[in-house]
Amino acid sequence: MTTTPSRTTSPTTPPTPTTPPTPTTPPFADLAADLRGELILPGDPGYDDARAVYNGMIDQRPAAIARCHDTADVVGAVRFARAHDREIAVRSGGHHAAGLGVRDDALVVDLSVMRGTTVDPDGRTVRVDAGCTWGDVDGVTVPFGLATPSGFIASTGVAGLALGGGIGYLTRRYGLTVDNMLAAEVVLADGRVVTASAGSHPDLFWALRGGGGNFGIVTSFTFRCHPVGDHGTVLGGPVLYDLADTAEVLRWYRELVPSLPEELSGWFGLLTIPPAPPFPEELWGRKACGIVWCYSGPHDRADEVLAPVREFGSPLVVGVGPMPFTALQSAFDGLYPAGLQWYWRADFFSEISDAGIAVHEKFGARLPSGHSTMHLYPIDGAAARVADDETAFAYRDGGWAGVIVGVDPDPANAEALTQWTRDYWEELHPTSAGGAYVNFLMEEGQDRVRAAYRGNYDRLARVKRRYDPDNVFHLNQNVRPAAE
């Protein structure tokens, strides 16, 4: 379906300016006059805030930031950029590791104020504007006892996570976010607006489910929702062990997870215990390993399902208890606010091998800061029952998505964070399945992008040729258009 963008359908309202509009110079004066939203230029009072992204290591100075109010604004921004030969960067939540939502001298198409949501509790769907965070979505679905599979940080933008795959607490039970995408409204490179779904532009719909922002700017999504816990209350939280127990915990964890009911999921991490409640003060700053669990099934089965978790080992902390799903989803937001220094490396793993465990032990002992960590997220159950070629997301082997992150508030520590992360990844990578989750990639080159998509890359390149033959949308983990 192709539509003409409307100026009357957005559920949001334009921001009220707190200062007089900054005079603009051609050609941006034309774009400013056409936008219902706000055009922010270098020198404007809000420019530095508007160009900042989640990763504090990113320091880019775009030529202008078009803070779009609706789909028509997005169309206007795309057409303007093409007419004036400007690169386009697309920003929603701004969480991407590489900071691809901003770029020097580019026009940033900023969707962050497009944050309307509409829930259909009877039909179990939710329509979400692309500027929403997952906290926005959970905030309207969980009161109905429903949720869409998403990630682990509530402040993450919906669009970036959903287009890359979407791995989270509900993956084992309900699949990835892309497995629950029903439709997407997309602004294409030529300015057309189309709806992609199973029955409309099915090739584009296939590509959007894991292929990232390569094919257009998604302005809204429709997702399937599912029952979660008892009326939105789950049993969740961390179980932490001494760092010396890392090998024992990982060997137990790798055997346990595939055998668990799909209502129970847990990701493994190496970490430093935060110096704050609810953790006991005597454990603050101590290096540890642990698993953050989420049981989303009926509570009358919880004791039986959680018995293996409660009976294993000698934990330092057992923090599993009833909580709203929204509380679990946002539990780490306060520990990881926007603006920290981040450096990422990632891979998929078909197994947690003994060789890999030895690497985790080595680098866990060398965590360079209190925020630095390593996580392993399971991708099995419902996610593994989807064929590799059914969506663009190709790693459906029943393994894990791994990520190593060096994180700290102080820019002076950026080099040490980066070196630890690179060294860790280089020793661990030989035990991997070869590619990485695109949402965890930095700017690592075309070979890494191709490896992220396995056998789906060539099909993605053909879809790219059809919908964006000039590679207008290339500030991403770029899939280049196939040759004719």
PyMOL commands that set and color helices and strands:
alter all, ss='L'
color gray80, all
select helices_A, chain A and resi 28-34+47-51+71-83+134-144+158-164+171-174+178-180+202-208+243-259+281-283+299-311+325-329+354-364+381-385+411-431+438-440+446-467
alter helices_A, ss='H'
color red, helices_A
select strands_A, chain A and resi 2-3+38-40+64-67+88-91+107-110+117-120+125-129+146-147+181-187+193-197+217-224+226-227+233-242+264-272+287-295+317-318+321-324+341-349+373-378+400-408
alter strands_A, ss='S'
color yellow, strands_A
deselect
rebuild
show_as cartoon
